Amino acid sequence: MIPHVPSLEKLVHELSRLPGIGPKTAQRLAYFVLKSPKEFNDSLRAALMAVKNDVKECPQCFSYTEAEDLCHYCSDPSRHEDVLCVVEDPADISRVEISGVFRGRYHVLQGAISPLDGIGPEQLKIQALLERIDQRQNEGGPVLREIILALDADLEGDTTVLYLAQLLRKRGLQVTRIAHGVPIGGDIDYVDHRTLGRAIENRVQL
Amino acid sequence: MIPHVPSLEKLVHELSRLPGIGPKTAQRLAYFVLKSPKEFNDSLRAALMAVKNDVKECPQCFSYTEAEDLCHYCSDPSRHEDVLCVVEDPADISRVEISGVFRGRYHVLQGAISPLDGIGPEQLKIQALLERIDQRQNEGGPVLREIILALDADLEGDTTVLYLAQLLRKRGLQVTRIAHGVPIGGDIDYVDHRTLGRAIENRVQL
């Protein structure tokens, strides 16, 4: 660290607030920025500013968007209206998209229920999901046939799945959860016993 | 990666230009910035702006400074004038300072001679170093007794040391280089043979 240069120390401090960036890495990054042409500093700040000013929440699915109204996935008329995929984070949408097997609509919860972190159902977009579904059913919109829960396979994901399943079944909807099992290309020798147990339970007729 | 959000893609692109930050890490950082309170975005941009606007090169030693004229080390009247420590980068100054055994002045070369990277003596602050020394000697300033070369122990450092030693000896100056040897706390078993050879050659009378 170069001492007696307060603005450099400040930049190191700010960079070390980023996830996975410790003090040593923050120093290396700050030093790199300092040595870079001013254009890099300008374009980095412009990109930060644009993210802050231009990225909004989609009012329907709560993913990120830069569109004025609904996001890309909510406004695409070619997508199926009868199936809704519920995910934890906006980034999960692209993972589902890349799989290529889903062409319905999305809903982002913006997290999962985690009492230890003080995150209950009211901190998530669960109420909004129920309102979205109820509104569709009351207004006689296109029939919603199935809700796919594509949440993480951890404790928080499981809790949220159980909570949602209860609420959604009451509404007469088919609720499914993405399968757990041996990953494609995975070796059974290296799969943990809970995953293998689930893979056996949920075996598929050939 | 969240698709169809151009400003997020732009931020990922800018962040992945930082050293050691690959596309995956850049995505994680960009996503963190997006989810953070706007205050973090603001303070990060302010820190980048401050580094760009406030940090200058010291006109004497070519380290970084925010002072109007000479840097902290060049303007400190308590430091010894008779010995000058030559380093590659500004960050090296703090490493020498932490050692606590040097109280003279500094000169930053801003790199080392590396023909493979197209860096010759003229790309470094070598001419400025010679002028600084000549000016002192011509103007009858405080006598400069010794130049300590604290450069890296790699090929580029060695080349630069040889080049500088030749030029500085011509000026009747004592030129020294920091010692190579077994690191303090180091086990001889794990020291490479070149380092051990150098440590034996440069053995110290007890």
Interface residues (C-beta under 8 A of the other chain):
Chain A: M1 I2 P3 H4 V5 P6 S7 L8 K10 L11 H13 E14 L15 R17 L18 P19 G20 I21 T25 Q27 R28 L29 A30 Y31 F32 V33 L34 K38 F40 N41 D42 S43 L44 R45 A47 L48 M49 A50 V51 K52 D54 V55 S63 Y64 T65 E66 C71 H72 Y73 P90 A91 I93 S94 E97
Chain B: M1 I2 P3 H4 V5 P6 S7 L8 K10 L11 H13 E14 L15 R17 L18 P19 G20 I21 T25 Q27 R28 L29 A30 Y31 F32 V33 L34 K38 F40 N41 D42 S43 L44 R45 A47 L48 M49 A50 V51 K52 D54 V55 S63 Y64 T65 E66 C71 H72 Y73 P90 A91 I93 S94 E97
